């Protein structure tokens, strides 16, 4: 079996749209990833994606950003604001864990920090299972931990969330409750319209667990990277620092630049389902693998300029290119959370009042508005437990002198 790595953006773009290439990054993590949306192929994938896309029906983003994001953020950040300081990795995980759980359809009836941390701990274990391919630990030991975490997840979180939704659905069907009362989440969509033969109890559990870990880590890490990049740029460029405050569309542009530099999944992997040639001429036999180096492609000087490796929100983005490069993937498995997290790429006439900025921009903006800045007495450190270049701890203080009041 051959395994080639590609960093050429054109070949990557075609590979991500190519129906002869199937998802391959999660084969080792089948304990949690078997037959979830991200690993399905062909018709089965199309059918599932169409079903789950149903979450984004009418007004979804407005509903999510105002009715879910704002209260969730305020509840999660209140204690940190009162203390005058926060550890940004911890805070971002708590906020995004709650947001992702709302999107997936997992209730947290107690609404406490402990409950969030309990869920987060389970999701961390799921995530270790999903990324088994990169694990340096004994893989069977990790699989055992994932199975145990799934067992705990069921009675604590999944079963009560399923029961509440089934009861609501029954009332809507009986005409004693309006449609609008239904939660807008993946679990509700599956319970309402999913094929019961496809969604066995184990499959349902894996699908919901997949959503929890797909959204939480990527959003949290991207938020901390963005906060750091914007703070550093603002320190060296006071005019832009002022503009981040007065021009939220510019702030979003800065966040997109950070997303380009730090793709949460630096590599995608595909396997050929039949003999096949990639756009660069590389020939693959059935079963051959190809790694798509999104990190390097996002820094390609031919697209993003000679300074592609550095943060520069004023760079020219060629027409037809995403400002965040391949960070959310493209094609068959492109990220369903893209607009939720990254917002919409603004057109020249975008109205700042109604523009959809995305969760990462909104979170960073909220932090900046409270005068958040790195704690000079407790410098940030990089994450030690992963080969991925993420922040491990990022202490900030909320400086009233810097707040936007
Ligand atoms: C900054 C945050 C995020 C980043 C960088 C990101 C990145 C990605 C990437 C690169 C893929 C494609 C993987 C591949 O082609 O192999 C993907 C797929 C996916 N993402 Fe995200 N993601 C983010 C947030 C989210 C959120 C918040 C959600 C859920 C609410 C989500 C749900 C999904 C789903 C469901 C897929 C699979 C789509 C499919 O297979 O059809 N993501 N994401």
Boltz pocket constraint, residues with backbone or C-beta under 6 A from the ligand:
constraints:
  - pocket:
      binder: B
      contacts: [[A, 23], [A, 25], [A, 37], [A, 38], [A, 39], [A, 49], [A, 100], [A, 103], [A, 211], [A, 214], [A, 215], [A, 216], [A, 218], [A, 219], [A, 222], [A, 263], [A, 264], [A, 265], [A, 268], [A, 269], [A, 326], [A, 327], [A, 328], [A, 329], [A, 330], [A, 332], [A, 333], [A, 334], [A, 335], [A, 336], [A, 337], [A, 338], [A, 340], [A, 341]]
      max_distance: 6.0
